[in-house]
Amino acid sequence: MALHVAGIEHKAESNIFKWVQAENTHRRLATRDPTKAFGPYLALSRETGACGSEIAQKVAERLRWDLLDQEIVDYIEHHYGTPRCLIQGVDERHENWLCSIFTSRIGGLGFSGSTYTRRVTKLLLMAASHGDVVIVGRGARFVLPRNRGLSVRIVAPMDFRVNQVMREQGIGVKEAHRFVVERDHDRDVYIKDHFHQNASDPHLYDVVLNVGEMSLDDAADTIVESIGHFIRKAA
């Protein structure tokens, strides 16, 4: 654990702690005009196996923005001392009543999916207040002011996504298909449970990209161009 924490501290320092050290975020949000206190940001939603994290990384590199993806899990583990196995059990996942009781008792201090979502929401608000950040999943589209950032949904045909999971995890077709279906279901139910929205509804997003019809680099370039247009329009 000690070796792992050192890595977490390094990543958190470069991606998150600079925002904490810069100013008291809660005071900033309370005193500033709420319509101007956020952004710009990119909230990237994705289907399982549609390479959303890879595209987010490319966009962040092109824009030289910060990236919040697995860094969210790292921060919650380090900052709150929550075991990583418990975090991964509720991160964008549906939590039934039995699982909720188990994680609450094992994690201590009333840890649950709702507790995790509240902590992530605080982190997303802080990140968006800082601006220039790419956020992957975690309901960011439904937490942050829509007019202060761009929301993008990455989709792909099932065959594409199954093949991608097969390559990443080294598993067969049936296992990969089951993984895609179950993970998509978990994410959809998570969004419905905590934000009362349908994550698959294309009308909720500014841009929807099908990476089955374009390369990941083309997708990243399209998003960067869209963000540039958004920033110019908002100026």
N, C-alpha and C positions, 0 to 999 in steps of 0.2 A: 504493500500500500504506500509506503513512504516514497518509493521510487516513482510510482504513478502520480502521486500528488505533486511532486516537483515539476513534472511535465504539465500538469493542469495549471499550476501557478504561472508558468511561463506563458502559456497560451492565453490565460485569462488576463494577465498583465498587459499583453499587447492588444487584445481585442475588446476588453471590458473595463478593466480597472482604471484605464486612463479617463473614462467617463466619470467614474466615481470620484477620482481625485480632482477632476477639473472643477467641479462645483457640486453643491447640494441640489440634486435633481428635483426633489420634492418642493423645495423652496422656489426653484426656478419655475416649475410648472404652476405654482400658486400665484406668482407675481407677474408672469408674462401674459401677453395676449394669447389665449389658448389657440386661436386660429393661426398663429405664427410660431408656435413653440415646437413644431415638429418638422422633420424632413430636411432635404428630400431623402426618401428611402425606397427600396424595392421589396415588396412582399411577394415571394415566389412560392406558389402552391404547385404540387406535382402529383401525378399518378405514380404508383409504385413501379419501378423499373423504367421510368421515362427519363432518367438521367438528370433529374432536377438539381441534385447537389453538384454534379459536374458542371452544369450550365451556370449555376449560381457562382461557382468558383471562377469560371471564365469571365463572367460579368464583373465580379468584384476586382479581378486583376486588371481588366481593361479600364475600369473607372477609378481604380486605386481607392476603392471603398473598403470598409470593414465587412467581414462576413460573419453572420451568426447562423450556425447550423448545429454541428455537434458541439460547438463551443458553448451552447446553451446547457447541454447536459454536463459538460465539464464545470461550468460555473456553479450550477446548482449543487453538484457534488461537493465542490471545494468550499463554497461560501456557507452552505447550510449543513455540511457534514452528512448528507444523506447518502446511504450506500448506493453505488452506481447500479447495482442489480435492481433495486427498487425503482429508481428513476426510469430505467429502460422499460420497466413493466408498465409504466403509466404514460410515457412520452408518446403523445399522439395515439394513444390506445384507449379503447373502451374498457372501462373498469366495472365489472359487475359487483354486486354487494358483497359476495364472499371474498373476492380479491381485495376490495376496499378494507374489509375488516383485517385481513391478513397483513396488508402493507402498513396499515395504521399501527398495528401492534408491534410488528417487527421494526418499522422505521422509527417509531416513537414520536412523541409530540404531535400526534394527530396527523401524521403524514398520509396523504391520499392523493388521488388524481386531481381533486379540486384544489388541494393545497399546492400541488405542483403547478397547476394552471395559474393560480394567483401569483406565484413567485415568477413564473415565466412572463406573465403579463407585465409585472413591474419592470422586468429586464427589457422587454420590448419597448415599453414607454420611454425608458431611459435611453435606449439605443436610438429610437426615432427622434428623441429630443436633441441628441447629439447630431444626428443627420449623417448623410453619406454612408449608408449601411444597407447591405443586402441581407434579408432575413428569409430563411427557408422554413416554410410550414409553420406549425405551432399556433395557427389561427391568427397570424399577424394581420391579415386582411380584415378581420372582424374586430380587432383591438384598436388599430390606429386610424386617425382621421383620413378618410379616403382622398380628400383634396390636397393632402400634403405629401403624397407618394404615389407610386405606380404599383398596381397589382397585376401579376402575371400568373397564368395557369399553364403548366407544361403537361401535354398529353401525348399518347402514342398508341398505336394498335396493340392489341393483346399479344400477338405473336412477337412483336418487337420487344415488348416488356418481359415476356417469359424468357426469350433468348438472352436478354441482358442479365436477368437474375441467374440464369444457368451459368453464364460466364463468370459472374461475380462470386457466386457461392459454390460453384463446382457441383451442382446437383442436377438431377434429371428433369425431364419435361413435366412430369406429373407433380413432382415436388415444387418446381418453380411456379407452375400455374397455381397451385394451392397457396403458395406464399403470396403471390400477387393479389389473388382474390381476398385472402384473409387480411392482408395489410391494408388494402384499399378500404375494406369494410371497417377495420379498426379506426382508420383515420376519419372516414365519413361519420361514424357513430360518435367519435370524439368531438368533432365539430358540432354535431347536432346536440350532444349532451351539454357542452360548455358554452356554445355560442348561438344555438338554435338556428343554424343555417345549413344549407345544403352545399357542401364543398364542391360538388360536381356540377353545380349550376354555372354555365359559362357566362351568364348575364352578370355575375358578381365580380367579374374581372375586367380590367381595362384591355388586356391582351391575352389571347389564347393561342398557343403555338403547338402544332403537331410535329414532333421531332421524327416521326416516321416518314415525313416528307421533306426533311431538311437536315443538314448536318448540325452537330452541336455548336460548331463555330458560327454557322449562319444564324442559329437561334440566339446565341449570345450577342452577335452583332445587331440583330433585330431589336433585342431588348435594350441594348446600349443606345441605339438610335431613338427608340421610343422614350427612354428616360431623358435624353437630350431635348427632345421635343417637349416633354412635360415641363422640364425646368425652364426652358425658354418661354413657354406659355404662361407659367406661373410667375415669372419675373415681372 
